């Protein structure tokens, strides 16, 4: 029985750590954005510029610890590392859930969104299995010959960190975000007729003028008991609104595109009937300027050869956009949107999206943008 418990715990913990690390390493920039939320909560914003590097390190560490546990490499050190990591994560998820400061922990990236309480429960289960491994750590044996353990560990380290570094310089291997290739953006923004709406409960704070008694009452109870007829009771303060049941939520709910005058051009942009390039640069201060020059040349050729329109979407200010446009002689118009949807559209700054009739045809990181000739051959010359 003990051997079964140790074996199952070893497999479960090792597999879950590898899976969790790989899912997040698939999108280290997204995990970095999540870490920035935690930095805000704990007033550690000086780490924001290093969020992606920390994300890559944590993802790699999870994969390494999980693989080392399964293989039985340096068991004692690995189990101490697992225990330290899970205690830290358990505290973090409990704090997020109890104080409602981060709505999703990002434990499995965007592939499997978990609420803070679900994440906390998952961490408690993991903690229990890791404690079993900690208690019986002396009985866990390696399946790798001693003479090649250092070599195998080095290979695990290179592969584990290599995944995050590769996806950071390209795009996620598997895109779990709503703006993936093939997505119909206008359809993902719609709320179908008859879809359930959010259900709220209003809570009033009442005070009795004569006795000074204070009590809380829901809006339904307030009407049912007809306490409003008793002039001794008065509502004090602002009523509290509590969400009881979440209604239907479209996958894309926060995309609004406007021009410098503030006009809403969302439908005009995303439902354009012909091919169109969207250059996504949520922060112009941090964007790659050389990439912008190359993109300017690429889109100019596409406009000249096939009348393909292009535009830049940014969350930066109008002044910043005008300055960049002037400095780099950019021919494309600039439009504006919130940074959150722009970060979801493509994990690059700048990133490139080719869209037609609201459907995302393809997308690229600026470091592997396509050659004009390849675009012509694949998309335009038909």
N, C-alpha and C positions, 0 to 999 in steps of 0.2 A: 504493500500500500504506500509506504514511504517513497519507494523508488518511482511509483507511478506519479505521485504528487510532485516529486522533484522533476521528473521528465516532462510532465505536462506544463509545469510552471516555467521551465526552461524554454520549451518550444513557444508557449503563449507569449511570454515577455519578449523573447528574442524576435519573434515574427512581428509582433505589434510595434516594437521600436524600429525595426527596419522599414515596415510599411509606413509608419508615421513620418520617419525621416525622409523616405523617398517621395512621399506625396508632397511634403513641403519643399523639398529640394527641387521638385519639378517646377516650382514657382517661387524662388527665393525672394524676388522683389515683392511679391504679394505678402509673404510671411514677414518681410521687413516692414511693410506698411502696418501689419498687425502689431509688431513689436513697438512701433512708434506710438500706437494707442496706449500700450502699457507704460511707455516712458512718460507720456502725458499724465497718466494717473498718478504715477509715483514721483512726478516732478524731476524726471531724469532726462529732460529734453536735450541735454548736451550730448546724448548718445544717438540722436536722430540721424546725424550724418554717417554713423557707422552701423545703422540698422541692418542694411543688407549684408554687410560682412559678418555681423553677429548671427544673422539668420542662416547664412551658409555654414558657419561654424557649428551652430546648434543642430542643424539638419545632419551634417556630417557626423557629429558626435553621437547622435541617436543611432544612425546606421552602423557606425563602428561598434558601439556597445552591444547592439542587438546581434550583429554578426559574430562578435567575439564570444558572446554568451553561447550561441548555438554551436560554435566550433570548439568552445572550451579553452579559449586563449586567455592567459593571465586572469584566471577566474576570480580570484579574491579582489584584485584591483577593479575589475569590471563590475562586480556586484556592488562594491562600495560606490562606484560611479553611478550605477543604476539607482541605488538607494538615494544618493544625494540629489540626483536629477528628479526623481519622482516626488521626493519630499518638497522640493522647490516648486514643481509644477502643481502639486496638490494645494499648496498654500496659495499659489497664483490663481488657480481656478476657483478656489473657495472665496478668495477676496473679491474676484470679479463677480461671482454669483451673489454673494451676500450683500455687497454694496452696489450691485448693478452698475458697474463702471465700464465694462466691456461686454458687448452683447454676444460676441462669438469669440471663442478662444483661439481659433485657427489651428487646433491640434492636428486636424487632417486637411488643412488648407481649405480650398473651396470645393474639394471633392465630396467631403462628408461634413457639412456644417453642423456643429453641435452647439446647443445652448450652454451657458456657463455651468448650470446645474448638471447637465448631462456630462460635461467635461469633468466636473468634480467627481461624479460617480464613477466615471471611467478610470480616473486617477486613483480612487480608493481601491478599486478592484486590482489595478496594477500594483499598487502598494502592498496589498495582501499577498500577491504571488511573489513579489520581490522579497518580502520578509521570509517567505518559505525558503527561497534560494539563499538568503542571507544566513538563516539558521543552519542550513545543511550545506553551506558553501564548500566545506572540506570534502564532501562526497561527490562533487561535480568533477568529472574527468574530461580531459581533452580528447577530441577525436583526430587531432592533428599531431603527427610525430614532433617531438620536442625540437629536433634540429632544423625544422622549417617553420616553426611558429613565428619567429621574427619576420621572415619573408612574407608569410601569409598576412600577418597584421599590417605590414607596410603596404601590401597590395590593397587591403581593405581600406586603409586610410586614403590612399591615392584615389581609389574608385569612389569612395564616399564623398570626399570634398570635390572630386572632379565633376560629379553630377550637378551640384549646385553652381559651380563655376561655369560649366557649359551652358546651362539653361539661363543663367544671368546674362551671358553674352549673346544669347540667341533669343528664343522664346520658349515657353513651356512645351515639353514634348507632347503632353496631353493637355488641352485647353478645357478647363472646367468652368470657365467664365461664360456669361451669356453672350458675349460678343465673339464667339468662336467662328471659325470658317464654316459657312453654310447657314449661319443664323439669319433669320428674317427679323430684323430689328423692329420695324413697325408692329409686327404681330406680337413680339415679346413685350411690347409696351401697352398692349390692349388689356382691358378688363372685360371679360365676356358678359353679355347680358344675364342678369339674374345671379351673378356671382355673389357669394356671401360677403357682407360688409363687416367691418370691425364692430364688436359689441362692447359698449362701455357701461360702467356703473358710476353714477354721480354720488358722492358722499358729502353730506352737509354737516357742518358743526353747529349745534344749536345751544343756546344759552337761555336759561329761565330767568326772566327779569326779577322775579320775586325771591327765589331761593338761591339763585346764582349757580344752580346745577348746570353742568356742561355735558353734553352727550353727542355722539355721532350717529347719523342715520342715513341710510341709502335713499335715493330718490323714489324708489318704489315703495319703501316703507313710509316715507314722508307723505306720499299721496294716499296710501292705503289706510293709514291710521288717522289721516286728516288732522295732523298736528298743527297744520298751518291755520286751522280755525281758532286755535288757542292763542290769543294775543300775548300771553305771557312768554311764549317761546319766540325767539328771533334767531335768524341765521347770522352767524358771525364769520368773518374771514371769507376767503375764496373757497368755493366748493372744490373738492378733489375729484379728478377724473381718473378712473381705474379701468384699464383694459381687461375685459373678461375673456374675450375670445377673438383671436386674430382672424380677419376675413381674408379673402383672396388677395394675393399680392403679385403683380406682374413681375417677371424676372428682370425687366428693365423698368425702373420706376423713377429714376432721378435724372434722366437725360433731358436737358433743355439747352438748346443752342440758340444764341442770339448774336446779333451784329453789334457794332460799336454804339449804335443808337438805342440798343436795348430791345429791338424787335425780335419776337420769337420766330425763328426760322427752322425749328426742329424738323417739321414735316418736309419743308422744301429741301433741306440738305439730305436727309436719310432716305427720302423717297425719289430721289433723282433717277430718271428713267434710263440714263446712259451710264457708262462706266465713269467713275469718279474716284479720285484719290483723296483720302482724308489723312492729313499729316497730323498726328497726335503729339503734342508737346505740352504736357500739363504745366510745366514750370520752365519758362524761357531762360531764367537765370542759370538753370542746371542743365540745359539742353546741350547737345553736341553741335557746335557751330559748323564744323567741317561737314558733318552729315547733312546739315541744312543746306549748305552750298551744293552738295551733290544732289540732294532731293530737288532743289530749285532747277538744276540742269535737267534732271530726269523728267520732271513734270512739264518743263518748257518744251522738251522734245515730244512728249505725248500730246500736248496741246497743239503743237504745230503739225504733227503727223496725222493725228486722228481726232483732233478737237476734244481731247479728254480734259475735263475740268478738274481743278485741284483746289483745295483750301486747307488752311491750318486751323486746328482746334486747340485752344489753350485756356488755362485757368488764370493766366497772368493778366496784368492790367493792360488797358488800351495803350498807355504810354510805352510800356515795355514792348508791346507788339509793334508799335509804330517805329520805335528805335531799332529793333532787330530787322524789321523790313527795310529800313533805310540803310543800315550798316551793311547788310548782305545783298542788297538790291533784289529782294525777293519779289517775284511776280504774283504770288498767290495771295488771295484775300485772307484776312484773319477773322475768325469767329470765336465766340467765347462760351465756355461751359464750366460747370463745377469740376474740381479736380478729381473727385471720387469716381464718377463714371469714366472720366478720361483715363484714369489709372487702370480701370477694368478693361477698357477697350483694347489696349495693347500694352504689354509690359516692356515699354521702351520709351525713351525721351530724347529724340523723337522716334515714333513708330509710324508705320505706313499701313493703311487699310485701303484695299480696293473694293469698292461697293457698287452695286447696280440694282436698281429697283428695291432698295432696302435690304438686299441680301449681301452679306459679307462674302466676297469672292475669294479673297486671300488677304494675308497680313504678314508683315515682316518687321524684324528688328532692324534698326538703322545699320547695324554691323554686318547684316547679310542682305541688304537691299538688292533687288533683282536688277540685272542689266536691262537697258531699254530694248535691246534686240530680243531678249528672252520674253519680255512682256508682249511684244508685238507678235511673236511666234505663238505664244500660248493663249493670248486673250484677244488681241485687237485685230489681227489679220485673219479674218474668217469670212 
